[in-house]
Amino acid sequence: MRRRHHSLALQVAFLATAFCIVSTHLACAAAAKGAPPKATKATANRGDVSFAKEAVGSIPNGWQIAETNGKGTAAKWEIAEDPSAPNGPKVVAVTANENSGGTFNLLIAKQPALKDVFVSVTVKAVAGKEDQGGGPIWRVKDANNYYVARWNPLETNLRLYYVMDGKRVQLASVEKIKAEPNAWHRISVSHAGNNIIAWFDGKKIVETKDSTLTDTGTVGLWVKADGRSEFAKFRARVPAAATAAKGSPRKPAASPLKDNPMTLAELPPAVKATLDAAGKGGKVGEIVKVTRGEKVVRYEVDVAVDGTSHEIQIGPGGELLRGLPGAATGQPKASGGKRKTGETAKKAKE
């Protein structure tokens, strides 16, 4: 009898485990069926959002307009065209804004919901007498509760805040940021646990801690008062630090080598040499991403030349896959063979 009871207990345990596995699978399947629209789906899956297929004049799919301390006339957010955009020409922009004072203009992604997050966006301050610039928001519970990192060229600073019940509280400020207004600049933030790190144009500028908002939340964009700004190259994902802390194994396939921008010192010499030549003396704004499979296959770097941002792509051996107009593509083989260019060089590496 005792043996039969033990056998029955094992069967029950097995069935319970099987039920949990099937339930989890069904939940994932249900989530897949209810996948958010294009822009937000990209955010959830890979972290990068493209507005390329959105219609000019429309609100991007999967996003919603909101206000903190609104006064009745919401700013107009829409897809616009700007040939100078780093991955343009389509951007999301505040094209009309009559607000002032303590009104914060928001564009919020409906999904995904993240607690630990790396969020990054390129911003161009177009206009605004009272306020300019803006930046990303994260751990967004609603229009009155979230974190924000914003750059303001009128004040020449970048500040971190949390907004709780509609009231904004400053966490940190970096002053005397020399950045050309009406040019593209990247703001990146990593928030893991209570630790917050911010970068501006690829340079780490501030690190602080805060535990005010501890729940998961969505992400979005923020502009204050009468500011009119454009945004491009938006990305949001779980930061590497949070993944490592949970003990999850790193999967090299189709994932960035680092979530935060790399430094020039971290680039292999061959890649650095190609960047120097292909950039034609331009200012390196950010090492955007290092994509890899079993080995590194592509470095993507933003370089600003005459106020215009260009994305340069370099292979692991220093071969130039994409450069500025007129730049040579490819590097000679070590044996002194013929130079391979463009797609030929890329296929040879694969």
C-alpha positions as CSV (number, residue, x, y, z in Angstrom):
1,M,0.0,0.0,0.0
2,R,2.8,2.4,0.9
3,R,4.5,1.6,-2.4
4,R,1.2,2.3,-4.3
5,H,0.7,5.6,-2.5
6,H,4.3,6.6,-3.4
7,S,3.7,5.7,-7.0
8,L,0.5,7.7,-7.1
9,A,2.2,10.8,-5.6
10,L,4.9,10.6,-8.3
11,Q,2.2,10.5,-11.0
12,V,0.4,13.5,-9.5
13,A,3.7,15.5,-9.3
14,F,4.5,14.6,-13.0
15,L,1.0,15.7,-14.1
16,A,1.3,18.9,-12.2
17,T,4.7,19.7,-13.8
18,A,3.3,18.8,-17.3
19,F,0.3,21.1,-16.6
20,C,2.6,24.0,-15.7
21,I,4.7,23.5,-18.9
22,V,1.6,23.3,-21.1
23,S,0.1,26.4,-19.4
24,T,3.2,28.4,-19.9
25,H,3.3,27.4,-23.6
26,L,-0.3,28.3,-24.1
27,A,0.3,31.7,-22.3
28,C,3.2,32.4,-24.6
29,A,1.1,31.4,-27.7
30,A,-1.7,33.7,-26.5
31,A,0.8,36.6,-26.1
32,A,2.1,36.0,-29.6
33,K,-1.4,36.2,-31.0
34,G,-1.9,39.5,-29.3
35,A,1.5,40.9,-30.4
36,P,1.5,44.7,-30.5
37,P,1.7,46.7,-33.7
38,K,4.8,47.1,-35.8
39,A,6.8,49.7,-33.8
40,T,6.1,48.2,-30.4
41,K,6.6,44.6,-31.6
42,A,10.1,45.6,-32.7
43,T,10.7,47.0,-29.3
44,A,9.6,43.9,-27.5
45,N,11.5,41.5,-29.7
46,R,14.8,43.1,-30.7
47,G,14.7,46.5,-28.9
48,D,15.1,48.6,-32.1
49,V,12.1,50.6,-33.4
50,S,11.9,51.7,-37.1
51,F,9.4,54.3,-38.3
52,A,10.3,53.6,-41.9
53,K,7.0,52.0,-42.8
54,E,4.8,54.5,-40.9
55,A,2.7,57.0,-42.9
56,V,3.8,60.6,-42.7
57,G,1.3,62.6,-40.6
58,S,0.2,59.5,-38.6
59,I,0.7,58.6,-34.9
60,P,3.1,55.6,-34.9
61,N,1.4,52.2,-34.5
62,G,1.4,51.0,-30.9
63,W,2.0,54.4,-29.4
64,Q,-0.3,56.9,-27.7
65,I,-0.2,60.6,-27.0
66,A,-0.5,61.7,-23.3
67,E,0.2,64.7,-21.1
68,T,1.4,65.4,-17.6
69,N,-0.3,68.5,-16.1
70,G,-2.0,69.1,-19.4
71,K,-4.1,72.3,-20.0
72,G,-6.4,71.1,-22.7
73,T,-4.4,71.4,-25.9
74,A,-2.2,68.3,-26.4
75,A,0.9,68.7,-28.5
76,K,0.8,67.2,-32.0
77,W,3.0,64.1,-32.3
78,E,3.3,62.5,-35.7
79,I,5.6,60.8,-38.2
80,A,7.5,63.4,-40.2
81,E,10.4,63.4,-42.7
82,D,13.9,64.7,-42.1
83,P,16.7,63.9,-44.6
84,S,19.3,64.6,-41.9
85,A,17.9,61.8,-39.5
86,P,20.6,59.2,-38.7
87,N,18.5,56.3,-40.0
88,G,15.9,58.5,-41.8
89,P,14.3,60.0,-43.5
90,K,11.2,59.2,-41.3
91,V,11.2,60.4,-37.6
92,V,8.6,60.9,-34.9
93,A,8.2,64.5,-34.0
94,V,6.3,67.1,-32.1
95,T,5.2,69.3,-35.0
96,A,2.8,71.7,-33.2
97,N,2.9,72.7,-29.5
98,E,1.1,75.5,-27.7
99,N,1.8,74.3,-24.2
100,S,3.9,76.1,-21.5
101,G,5.0,75.9,-17.9
102,G,4.8,72.5,-16.2
103,T,3.1,70.6,-19.0
104,F,5.0,67.6,-20.1
105,N,4.2,66.2,-23.6
106,L,4.4,62.4,-23.8
107,L,4.3,59.7,-26.5
108,I,4.0,56.4,-24.7
109,A,4.6,52.9,-26.2
110,K,1.8,50.6,-25.2
111,Q,4.2,47.7,-24.8
112,P,6.5,46.1,-23.6
113,A,6.4,46.3,-19.8
114,L,9.9,46.3,-18.4
115,K,11.4,47.0,-15.0
116,D,15.1,46.8,-15.6
117,V,15.6,48.5,-18.9
118,F,18.2,50.0,-21.3
119,V,16.5,52.8,-23.3
120,S,18.1,55.0,-25.9
121,V,17.0,57.6,-28.5
122,T,18.4,60.1,-30.9
123,V,16.9,63.6,-30.4
124,K,17.0,66.8,-32.4
125,A,15.8,70.0,-30.8
126,V,13.9,71.9,-33.5
127,A,12.3,74.8,-31.7
128,G,10.8,76.2,-28.5
129,K,11.1,79.6,-26.8
130,E,10.5,78.3,-23.3
131,D,11.9,74.9,-23.5
132,Q,13.7,72.6,-26.0
133,G,15.1,69.1,-26.4
134,G,13.6,66.2,-24.5
135,G,14.4,62.5,-24.1
136,P,13.3,59.0,-23.1
137,I,10.9,58.0,-20.3
138,W,10.8,54.5,-18.7
139,R,9.0,52.5,-16.0
140,V,6.0,54.4,-17.2
141,K,2.9,53.5,-15.1
142,D,0.8,56.2,-16.6
143,A,1.0,59.9,-17.6
144,N,1.8,60.9,-14.1
145,N,4.3,58.3,-12.9
146,Y,7.6,57.6,-14.7
147,Y,11.4,58.3,-15.0
148,V,12.8,60.7,-17.5
149,A,16.2,61.7,-18.9
150,R,16.1,65.0,-20.8
151,W,18.6,67.2,-22.6
152,N,17.8,70.9,-22.9
153,P,20.1,73.0,-25.2
154,L,18.7,76.2,-23.8
155,E,20.0,75.3,-20.4
156,T,23.0,73.3,-21.7
157,N,22.4,70.4,-19.4
158,L,21.0,66.9,-19.1
159,R,18.9,65.9,-16.1
160,L,17.4,62.8,-14.6
161,Y,14.0,63.0,-12.9
162,Y,11.2,60.9,-11.6
163,V,7.6,62.1,-11.9
164,M,5.3,60.8,-9.3
165,D,1.6,61.8,-9.1
166,G,2.4,64.5,-11.7
167,K,5.2,66.1,-9.6
168,R,8.7,66.1,-11.0
169,V,11.7,65.5,-8.7
170,Q,15.3,66.0,-9.9
171,L,17.7,63.1,-9.2
172,A,20.8,64.4,-11.0
173,S,22.0,67.1,-13.3
174,V,25.0,67.4,-15.6
175,E,25.8,71.0,-16.6
176,K,27.7,72.8,-19.4
177,I,27.0,70.1,-22.0
178,K,28.4,71.5,-25.2
179,A,26.1,70.2,-27.9
180,E,24.9,71.9,-31.1
181,P,21.2,72.7,-31.0
182,N,19.2,71.6,-34.0
183,A,21.6,68.6,-34.5
184,W,21.2,65.0,-33.7
185,H,22.3,63.8,-30.2
186,R,21.8,60.4,-28.5
187,I,20.6,59.9,-24.9
188,S,21.0,56.4,-23.5
189,V,20.0,55.2,-20.0
190,S,20.4,51.9,-18.2
191,H,18.2,51.3,-15.1
192,A,18.9,48.0,-13.3
193,G,17.5,47.6,-9.8
194,N,18.0,51.0,-8.3
195,N,21.1,51.9,-10.3
196,I,20.7,54.5,-13.1
197,I,23.4,55.3,-15.6
198,A,23.1,57.9,-18.4
199,W,25.2,58.5,-21.6
200,F,25.1,61.5,-23.9
201,D,26.5,61.0,-27.4
202,G,28.1,57.8,-26.3
203,K,29.9,59.3,-23.2
204,K,28.9,58.2,-19.7
205,I,28.0,61.4,-17.9
206,V,26.1,60.5,-14.7
207,E,25.3,57.5,-12.4
208,T,22.9,57.7,-9.5
209,K,20.5,55.5,-7.5
210,D,16.8,55.7,-6.8
211,S,14.1,53.4,-5.7
212,T,11.0,55.6,-6.0
213,L,9.3,53.7,-8.8
214,T,10.0,49.9,-8.5
215,D,7.2,48.4,-10.7
216,T,7.4,47.4,-14.3
217,G,6.3,50.0,-16.8
218,T,6.4,50.9,-20.5
219,V,8.7,53.3,-22.3
220,G,8.3,56.5,-24.4
221,L,9.3,60.0,-25.3
222,W,9.1,63.3,-23.4
223,V,9.2,67.0,-24.3
224,K,8.5,69.9,-21.9
225,A,6.3,73.0,-22.3
226,D,6.4,74.5,-25.9
227,G,9.4,72.4,-27.1
228,R,9.3,70.9,-30.6
229,S,11.7,68.0,-31.2
230,E,12.3,65.1,-33.5
231,F,13.3,61.6,-32.4
232,A,14.8,58.6,-34.2
233,K,16.7,55.3,-33.6
234,F,14.6,54.4,-30.5
235,R,15.5,51.2,-28.7
236,A,14.5,49.5,-25.4
237,R,15.7,46.2,-24.0
238,V,16.6,44.5,-20.8
239,P,20.1,45.7,-19.8
240,A,23.0,43.2,-19.8
241,A,23.7,44.0,-16.1
242,A,20.2,42.9,-15.1
243,T,20.4,39.7,-17.2
244,A,23.7,38.7,-15.7
245,A,22.4,39.4,-12.2
246,K,19.5,37.0,-12.7
247,G,22.0,34.3,-13.7
248,S,20.7,34.0,-17.2
249,P,23.2,32.6,-19.7
250,R,24.4,35.1,-22.4
251,K,23.2,34.0,-25.9
252,P,25.6,35.3,-28.5
253,A,23.3,34.7,-31.5
254,A,21.5,37.8,-32.8
255,S,22.2,39.9,-29.7
256,P,24.4,43.0,-29.1
257,L,27.8,42.5,-27.5
258,K,27.0,45.3,-25.2
259,D,23.8,47.2,-24.4
260,N,25.6,50.4,-23.5
261,P,27.7,52.2,-26.2
262,M,31.3,50.9,-26.4
263,T,34.3,53.2,-26.2
264,L,36.8,53.7,-28.9
265,A,39.4,52.0,-26.8
266,E,37.4,48.8,-26.9
267,L,37.4,48.6,-30.7
268,P,39.9,46.1,-32.3
269,P,42.8,48.1,-34.0
270,A,41.8,47.0,-37.5
271,V,38.2,48.3,-36.9
272,K,39.5,51.5,-35.4
273,A,41.8,52.2,-38.3
274,T,39.0,51.6,-40.8
275,L,36.7,53.9,-38.8
276,D,39.3,56.7,-38.8
277,A,39.7,56.4,-42.6
278,A,36.0,56.0,-43.5
279,G,34.8,58.8,-41.1
280,K,37.0,61.4,-42.9
281,G,37.7,63.2,-39.7
282,G,34.1,63.3,-38.5
283,K,33.1,63.2,-34.8
284,V,32.3,59.8,-33.6
285,G,28.9,60.2,-31.9
286,E,28.3,56.6,-30.7
287,I,29.3,53.1,-31.3
288,V,25.7,52.0,-31.7
289,K,25.8,48.2,-31.7
290,V,28.0,45.2,-32.2
291,T,26.1,42.4,-33.8
292,R,27.4,38.8,-33.6
293,G,26.6,35.2,-34.3
294,E,29.3,32.7,-33.3
295,K,31.7,35.6,-33.8
296,V,31.5,39.3,-34.3
297,V,30.2,40.1,-37.7
298,R,29.4,43.9,-37.7
299,Y,30.2,47.1,-35.9
300,E,27.8,50.0,-36.4
301,V,29.1,53.4,-35.6
302,D,27.5,56.9,-35.8
303,V,29.8,59.6,-37.2
304,A,28.8,63.3,-37.5
305,V,30.2,65.2,-40.4
306,D,29.2,68.9,-41.0
307,G,26.3,68.5,-38.7
308,T,24.9,65.4,-40.4
309,S,24.9,62.0,-38.8
310,H,26.1,58.9,-40.8
311,E,26.1,55.3,-39.8
312,I,29.3,53.4,-40.7
313,Q,29.3,49.6,-40.7
314,I,32.6,47.7,-40.3
315,G,33.3,43.9,-40.3
316,P,35.4,42.1,-37.7
317,G,38.6,42.2,-39.8
318,G,38.3,45.9,-40.5
319,E,36.4,45.6,-43.8
320,L,34.2,48.5,-44.5
321,L,30.6,47.4,-45.2
322,R,29.1,50.9,-45.3
323,G,30.8,54.3,-45.2
324,L,30.5,57.9,-46.1
325,P,29.9,58.7,-49.8
326,G,33.1,58.2,-51.7
327,A,34.8,56.0,-49.1
328,A,36.4,52.8,-50.2
329,T,34.7,49.6,-49.1
330,G,36.7,46.5,-48.0
331,Q,40.2,45.9,-46.7
332,P,43.0,44.0,-48.6
333,K,43.6,40.4,-47.6
334,A,46.7,39.8,-45.4
335,S,48.2,37.8,-48.3
336,G,48.1,40.8,-50.5
337,G,45.3,39.5,-52.7
338,K,42.6,41.6,-54.4
339,R,40.5,43.9,-52.3
340,K,36.9,42.6,-51.8
341,T,34.2,45.2,-51.5
342,G,30.7,45.6,-50.1
343,E,28.5,42.5,-50.3
344,T,31.4,40.5,-51.7
345,A,33.5,41.1,-48.5
346,K,30.5,40.4,-46.3
347,K,29.8,37.0,-48.0
348,A,33.4,36.1,-47.8
349,K,33.3,36.6,-44.1
350,E,30.1,34.5,-43.7
